[in-house]
Amino acid sequence: MENSRPPLFDFAATLKRQARATADAFLRLAAAEGVADRLAPVKRAFARGLFIGEAVPKQLAGFAQSWTLADFDGKEILGAAPESFELAVSLFSLQNINDLAGALIQIRRALKSDGLFLGVVLGGATLRELRDSFAHAESETLGGITPRVAPFGDVRDLGGLLQRAGFALPVADVERSLLRYRDFAALARDLREAGMTNAMAERSRKFLRRDTLAALLSHYAGHHGEGGRLSATFEMIYLTGWAPHESQQQPLKPGSAKARLADALGVPERKI
């Protein structure tokens, strides 16, 4: 039975926005550096790497001997051969996927056994100031709110999705930054350059009314401004997982421990 729920994101619009994104957008540079930092301690030479996106950032080029470019199409299908890569990297290509679990499964299937996946998505605290300001402005001028800022994932939920997708040793970790912008136009420009503007399926296609914009700017400056600058939170969640292999560390079965916790802590054991 097909899923009858309407899509949350217009993924075709997302692809167009990402295609127009600039490689030196600060979000993409920060994400590439974060992935490089997490790859650096891995003592392994990767022969074939899969980069899910338009071009491999220079920070990541040296981590695989050769790279193949692929991406999800408008139907959220990844054009990558199964079991062909030792490494797969995604910088925001999963951001507006409607079936995120299915996308992660496709990436895992593209990896060879014991292959590594590293991806970046924006987390739940991202743009919370903008979300709050839009809600207040539209409530004040329109009597209701429309989808303006996309919902972002929670780190625990994303870690669970990695596990559901069949990745071994799944890890999701967070880096949060608070940026200060001289004005709202600078924030909007950064979002456009990173390909992160609104692509929700139910977004308004109308231009933002002048009174709504004025209310937005007033609330933003009054509640999220300091020293003449506007604050904006960005939360990056880094996803790490391995395609399963028999050599990987396995969790112990319940009841298989050979030492008591009380002995390790040097305290008497109490039975409840």
N, C-alpha and C positions, 0 to 999 in steps of 0.2 A: 504493500500500500504506500503510495507516494505521500511525502510530507506536504500537507496542505497549508502550512503556516506561510504567510507572506514573508518574503526576504526582508531582513533588517537593512541590508546594504545593497546599493546599486553597484555591483562589482564591476560592470562594464565602465561605469563612470570613474570608478577607482583606478582602473587600468589607464584611462586617458589622463587622469591627474598625475599618476606616477610616471607616465611617459614624458610629461612636460616638466617633471622635477629636475632640478639641477644637481649634479653630482657633488658640488661643494656646499649644498645646503647644510646648515650646522647640525640638524638632526641626523642626517645621513652620515656625516663625518664622525659624529659622536658614536653612532651605532657601529660603524666599521671599526673604530678604535676599540670599542668595548668588546667586540667579537675577537679582534686580534689579541687583546689582553687575555682572553680566555683560551685561545688556541695556543698561545706561546708556551705554556707549561706542558702541553701534550707532546710526549717524546715519541713521535711517530712521523714517518714520511708518507704523505698522502699522494698517491699517484694521480688519481682522477678526482677532481672536485666538481660539484654541481653548484652553480650560483643561480639562485632563483631571482631573476631580475634582468635589468638592461645591460649592465656592465660590472665587471669585478672591480671593486675599489682597490686602489694601489696598496692600501694597508693590508689587504688579504691575498694579493696575487702570489706571494711567495710560499703560501701554506700548501699549495698543491702543484704538482709538476705540470698539469694541464687542467684547464677549466672548460666546462660545457655550460652554456647559458640556456636557461629554460624559464618558463613562467606559467602561471595559471591563466587559462583563457577565460572568456566571458562566462563559460559554464563551470568554472572552477575546476578544470581538469589540468593537471600538470603534465606538460609534454616532455617526460623524461623516461628513458628506458629503465625497466626494473633491474635491480641488483647489479648496477653498473658503476657505482661511485663509492669511494671510501670516505668522502666528506661532502656534506651538503650545507649550504649557508643561505639564510634568508634575512634580508634587511627590510622589514615592514611589508613584504609581499603577502604576509598573512593578516595584515591589519584589518581589512574589511571583508574577509572571507565569511560567508554565511555558514558554511559547514566546516568549521575549523578542525573538528576531529577527523573528518574525512580527508582534509588537506594534509594533516599530519600523517595519516596512514599512507597517503600517496608518497610523501617524502621518505618515510621509513621503507617503503617497498622499493624505492629507487636506490637505496643504499645496499651495498654488499654486507654480508654478515660481519659484525663488529665495526661497521661504519659509523661515523659521528655526524650528528646534526647539531647545528648552532643557529638559532634564530633570534630576532629581536621584534618585539611589538610594544606599543605604548600601553601603559598600565592605567588603572582606574583613577589615579589622582591627577592625571594629565589634564591640563586646561580647566581645572575646577573653578578657577576665577572667572574664566570666560563663560562657562556653563551657568554659573550663578548670576552673572550680569545679564546674560541673555534672558534668563527666566524672569528676573525682576523687570527688565525693560519691556518684554512682550506682555507680561501680566498687567503692567501699568498702562500701556498704550493700545493693546489689542484685546485685553480681557482673557487671554489664554496664552499658552506657549506652543511652539512648533519645534520639531527636531532640528536643532542647530549644531550641537556638539555631540559626536557619536559616543556611545558608551564604550568604555575600554575594559579590558579583562582584569580579573583579580589574579594575583600571583598563585594562590592556592588552587584556584580552578584551572589555571593553565598548566600547572604541574600535574594535576589529575588528568587533563586531556592528553598529555604526553604519555602517561601510563596507559590510558585507554587505547591510544593509538599503537601500542605494542613496543614502545621504546623501553630499553633497559636502562637502569641507573638514571632515571629522569631527575633533572634539577631545574628549578625556576628561581632566579634571583633578581633583585631589584636595585636599580640606581635611580635616585631622585635628584632633580636639579630645580632650583628656583632662579629664574631669569628676570632681569629688570629691563623693561623696554621704555624708550623715551616717549613713545606714543603708540596708539592703537594701530596705526598704519604699519609700523615696523613689525608688530606681531603678526598682522595679517600677511605681510610680505613673506615672512619666514615660513608660515604655514603653506602658502602657495608654492614657494620654492622647494619645499620638502614633499609636495604632492599630498598634503594632509588636510585639504579643505573638505567641506561637508559633502559626503557621498551617500548619505542615508537614503533609502528608497522612498521614504515619505517626506523628504525635505521640501521646503517651500521653493517653488520656482520663481517667485516674485522678488523684485528688488526690495531691499530693506528700506522701510519707510524712514523718512528723515526724523520724525519724532521718536521712533523706536531707536534709531541710532543715537540720537541725543540722550535718551534715557539710559541706553547702554553705556555710553561714555561717561555719563555722570555717575552712575552706580559703580562702574569699574574704578574710576579715580577715587571715589569716596570710600570704597570698601576694600580695594585691593591695590591702592596706590601708596607710595611712600617717597618723599623727597622729589616729587614731580615725575616719578617713573611708575610704570605699571608692572605688577608682578605676574608671572606666569609659571605654573608648575609643569614640569615634564617628568614623567616617570617611565623609565625604560625597563622592560622585563626581558631578561635573557633566558632563552629556553635551550637546554642541553639534553641530548638523549643519544643512546647508542642502539644500533640495530642488534638484536640479541645474538649472542655467541656463547658456546659452552665454556669458553675460557674465562668469562666474566664472573666477577664476584657475585655469589648468590646469597640471599638472606637465609639465616638458619631457620629450620622448622621449629614451631612452637614446642617447648618441652625438651629441646635437644641440648640445652646449655649444660656444660660439664662443671661449672663453678657457680656457687651461690652469690647473689648480689650482696647479701649481708656480710659474707666473708670478705668480699672486695672492699666494702666500705668500713670494715672493722667494727661492726655493730652487732648486737645480738638479734637473732631472727625472731620475729613475733608472728605467730599464726593468728589469723583473723577468722 
